[in-house]
Amino acid sequence: MTFTETKLKGCFVLEPKVFNDDRGYFMESFNRERFNNGVGESVNFVQDNQSFSSRGVVRAIHYQKGEYAQAKLVRVLSGAVLDVAVDLRKNSATFGEHVAIELSDENKKQLFIPRGFGHGFVVLSETAEFFYKCDNYYNKETEGGIIYNDPALNIDWKMTADKIKVSDKDLILPTLENARL
């Protein structure tokens, strides 16, 4: 597996070695020792989550605060998404900047998003099954979010506004400027 750090310190794109033949493929999607060596820190994942969504669904910029902050390792099991990580670390040189990576069942890339980041994605294919590991348990009282179309973030979701589907909950999220980080 190769680990490539993005422009956001601590945020990595992972590309597994995929072994293809006439029967299909095999890959190692996670190995704790290799993962921790690749990202340069010890991460202990404690919770797995999975979602299924249709084309145009945006799962907005979500994060957990304080002691419940979460690092995530995300990937797509079927379909394709544009995955977005936003640096919300107030003392970071890249605070408020983002990276957007296409993850798909074809490219098999994964994205590691460290604690202190917001995360969201939009489904580019007809449907997508999305899977991620978290290093901390979800806590409703410490969840936060930022509206997906915040002009300060200027995220190109690769989808026209009329094709985007956003939950009522995500439509009322604040901008980065007004978010409680």
N, C-alpha and C positions, 0 to 999 in steps of 0.2 A: 504494500500500500504506500502511495506517495502522499505526503503532506505538504501543501503549499499555503503559506501564510498570505492572507489578503492584505489590502492596504490598512485594515483595521487590526491593530496589534492583538494577538491572541485568537483571532478568528481565522480558521483554516478550512480549505477545501481538501477533501480526502478523495483519492481515486484508488479503488481497489484493483488488485491484479485479478483479471477475469480470465478463466480458462474455458474456452469454447471448443466444442467439437460437434459432430453430427447429432449427438444426443441432446445438446443444449449447452448449458454453462454451469460453472461452479465458481464461487468466490467466497472469501472470508470477509464478512461484513463488519465484524468487530472482534478485536483481540485486545484485551485490557492493557497488557504489557506493551504491545506495539503502539497502541493509541496513546498511552501516557508518555512514552518516549517521543512520539511524533509531535505532540502538542507541547511537550516540555513541562508538564505539570501532572500531578496525580488527581485524576477525576474518578469519582466513585458513583456510577449511575445507579439510581434506586427506583426509578419509575419509567415504564414504557407507555407511550400514548400512540394512538392510531386514529386517523380520520379518513373519511371518504367524502369527496366533494365533486361537483360538476363544473364545467367550463365557466370561467368568469368569477367564481367564488373567490373573494378576498377574505382571508382570515387576517385581520388587521395587526397592527404593531402592538404586540402584547409583551408584558414583562412581569416579573415578580420582584418585590422590593425587600431590602433589609436582609434579615437572617433567612428569608425564604427565597432569595434570588436563586435563579436556576441557570446552569450551563446546559446546553442542549446539543445533541448530535442528531441531525435530521437527514432523512432520505426519502425517496419516492419508491414505492413498491410497484405501482402501475401508473402509467400516464406521465405527465410532465407538469412542473410548476416553475414559476419564477420565485425563488426564495430570497427573502430580504432580511438582512441583519443591520440594525441601527445601533451605533455606539452611543450609549446613554451614560457613560462614565464621565461625570462632571469635570474631573481633572485630566481627562484624556486630550491629547493633541488633536484627536479626530472626533471629539464630541459632536453629535448631530450629523455625522457623516454615515453613509450606508454602503453596503455592497449588495449586489443583486446577482444571483447565480442561478442558471437553469439546472434543475435537478430532474432526472427522469429515470424511468426503468431502463432506458437504452444506455444512457451514459453512466449510470450507477454511481455518480458522484454523491458525496455526502458533504454536509457543512457542519463544522463545529462552531458553536456560538457560545462564547464564555459568559460567565455571570456579568451583569452590568449592561447587557444588551437588550434591545427590543427585537422582536421577531415577528415576521408575517410572510404570507405567500399568496400568490394568485394561481389558479388552475388554468393552464394553457391548453390542455388536451380536453377531449370530451368529458372524461372523468379522471380522477387521480386518487390513489390511495397513498396517504402520507404517514410516515412512521418516525417517531423520535424518542430518544432516551433523554431523561432529565437526571441531574445529580442532586435534586432536592424535591421534596414532595410539594404538590400544589397546595396553596393556602389562599382561599378566597379573599380574606381580609387584606392581603398584601399585593393583590393583583393590580396592575395598571395597564394603561394603553394610550396610544397616540393615534389620531385619525389617519387613515391610510393616505389621504390626499393632501396632507399638510404641505402648503407651498414652501415652507422653510426646508423640508426634507427633499422635496422635488423628486420623488421616486417615479421613474417611468415603469409602470406596471405592464407594459407591452400589450395593453388591452384598452379599447376605447371605453369611455365613461358609460355609454349606453349598454355595454356588454358586461359590466361589472356588477356583481351581486354581493351586497354587504349586509350583515345581520343588523337588526335594529340597535342592538347593544353596541356594536362597533361604529355605527353611524353617529353616535353622540359622544365619542371619545374626544378629548381635548387635543389641541395642537401641542407640539413639543414645548413651545413657550409657556403654555398653561398647564402642562403635565406635572403631576406630583411625583418626582423622582426620588 
